[in-house]
Amino acid sequence: MRSLLKLIAALALVVSWLTPLAVSALDTSAGVGLQDRALFQDRVDYTLTNQSDADFHDQQLTNTSFAGAVGRGADFSGANLHGAIFTQGAFAEADFHGADLSDSLMDRADFTRTDLRDALLIGVIAAGSSFAGADVEGADFSDALLDRDDQRRLCQVAEGVNPSTGVSTRDSLNC
């Protein structure tokens, strides 16, 4: 019986130590609780949203998700989209002129007639995507994973040198 009482006392002591920590983690009155951290992240998630004709030019959008989003005619010119996710998105006629799309996941996405002039697409994964009619003058596709057919089509129109990296578009596509 005595050892049972000691165990209960020890448990009560542990609970008394942990309770303030749990309560403070959930406390949103000071603006630092878990709910606030979840609601007010530095990064916005545009997954499965309609961003057609939206203006994102020159914005810091690193690691942002646009998975399954529609961004027809959206302006991403000059934006930092390093590590962004565009999987299964539709970005036909969007403007990515001078944008940094390095290390982005762009698989199975529609980039038909997009402006990719002077864009950085270093290390992107774009398998199953369409770049039909895209303007890629000065784009850098170094280490990009593209479908062989897309790579061949892009080589037919590739020209220019990327102003940031000094790499020719044709060389970056291994034309």
C-alpha positions in Angstrom: 0.0 0.0 0.0 2.8 2.4 0.9 4.5 1.8 -2.5 1.2 2.5 -4.3 0.9 5.8 -2.4 4.5 6.7 -3.4 3.7 5.9 -7.1 0.6 8.1 -7.0 2.5 10.9 -5.4 5.3 10.6 -8.1 2.7 10.7 -10.9 1.0 13.7 -9.4 4.4 15.5 -9.3 5.1 14.6 -12.9 1.6 15.8 -14.0 2.1 19.1 -12.1 5.3 19.7 -14.0 3.9 18.8 -17.4 0.5 20.6 -17.1 1.9 24.2 -17.4 3.9 23.2 -20.5 0.9 21.7 -22.2 -1.3 24.6 -21.3 1.2 27.2 -22.5 1.6 25.3 -25.8 -2.1 25.6 -26.5 -2.4 29.2 -25.1 -3.1 31.5 -28.0 -3.7 34.6 -26.0 -0.1 35.8 -26.4 -0.1 34.9 -30.1 2.5 32.1 -29.7 0.4 29.0 -29.3 0.2 26.1 -31.7 -2.9 27.4 -33.4 -1.2 30.7 -34.2 1.9 29.0 -35.5 -0.2 26.8 -37.8 -2.4 29.7 -39.0 0.3 32.3 -39.5 3.1 30.5 -41.2 5.7 32.4 -43.3 4.8 30.4 -46.3 1.4 30.4 -48.0 -0.1 27.3 -49.5 -1.9 27.8 -52.9 -2.6 24.0 -53.4 -5.7 23.4 -55.5 -6.6 27.1 -55.7 -7.4 29.3 -58.7 -4.7 31.9 -59.2 -5.5 32.8 -62.8 -4.2 36.3 -63.7 -2.8 36.7 -60.1 0.1 39.0 -59.6 3.1 37.3 -57.9 5.9 39.3 -59.6 9.1 39.8 -57.6 7.6 38.0 -54.6 9.5 35.6 -52.2 7.7 32.3 -52.7 10.4 29.7 -51.9 9.1 26.3 -51.1 5.5 27.4 -51.7 3.0 24.8 -53.0 1.0 25.5 -56.1 0.2 21.8 -56.5 -3.0 21.3 -58.6 -3.5 25.1 -58.8 -4.7 26.9 -61.9 -2.5 29.9 -62.7 -3.5 30.7 -66.3 -2.0 34.1 -67.2 -0.5 34.7 -63.7 2.5 37.0 -63.4 5.4 35.3 -61.6 8.1 37.4 -63.3 11.2 38.0 -61.2 9.7 35.8 -58.3 11.8 33.6 -56.2 10.1 30.2 -56.5 13.1 28.1 -55.5 11.9 24.7 -54.4 8.2 25.4 -55.2 5.8 22.7 -56.0 3.7 22.9 -59.3 2.7 19.3 -59.6 -0.4 18.8 -61.8 -0.9 22.6 -62.0 -2.1 24.5 -65.0 0.0 27.6 -65.8 -0.7 28.1 -69.5 0.3 31.6 -70.7 1.8 32.5 -67.3 4.8 34.9 -67.1 7.9 33.4 -65.4 10.3 35.8 -67.0 13.5 36.0 -64.9 11.9 33.9 -62.1 14.0 31.5 -60.0 12.3 28.1 -60.3 15.4 26.1 -59.3 14.8 22.8 -57.6 11.1 23.0 -58.2 8.8 20.0 -58.6 7.0 20.7 -61.9 5.8 17.2 -62.8 2.7 16.6 -64.9 2.0 20.4 -65.1 0.9 22.6 -68.0 3.3 25.3 -69.0 1.9 25.8 -72.5 2.9 29.2 -74.0 4.5 30.4 -70.8 7.2 33.0 -70.8 10.3 31.4 -69.3 12.8 33.9 -70.7 15.9 34.2 -68.5 14.3 31.9 -65.9 16.4 29.6 -63.7 15.1 26.0 -64.0 18.2 24.4 -62.5 17.5 20.9 -61.1 13.8 21.0 -61.7 11.8 17.8 -62.0 9.3 18.3 -64.9 8.5 14.8 -66.1 5.2 14.6 -67.8 4.9 18.4 -68.1 4.1 20.3 -71.3 6.2 23.3 -72.4 4.5 23.5 -75.9 5.0 27.0 -77.3 6.9 28.2 -74.3 9.5 31.0 -74.8 12.7 29.7 -73.3 15.2 32.3 -74.6 18.0 32.6 -72.0 16.5 30.0 -69.6 18.9 27.7 -67.7 17.7 24.1 -67.5 20.9 22.7 -66.1 20.4 19.3 -64.4 16.7 19.5 -65.1 14.7 16.2 -65.4 12.6 16.6 -68.5 10.8 14.1 -70.8 13.0 13.3 -73.8 10.3 14.6 -76.2 10.0 17.9 -74.3 13.8 18.2 -74.3 13.9 17.7 -78.1 11.1 20.2 -78.7 12.7 22.8 -76.4 16.0 22.3 -78.3 14.3 23.3 -81.5 13.5 26.8 -80.1 16.3 27.2 -77.5 18.5 30.2 -77.9 20.2 32.8 -75.7 22.3 32.8 -72.6 21.0 33.1 -69.1 22.1 36.5 -67.6 22.6 35.1 -64.1 24.5 31.9 -64.8 26.1 32.7 -68.2 24.9 29.2 -69.4 23.4 29.0 -72.9 19.9 27.6 -73.0 21.0 25.0 -75.7 23.9 23.8 -73.5 21.7 23.5 -70.4 19.2 21.4 -72.4 22.1 19.2 -73.7 21.0 20.0 -77.3 
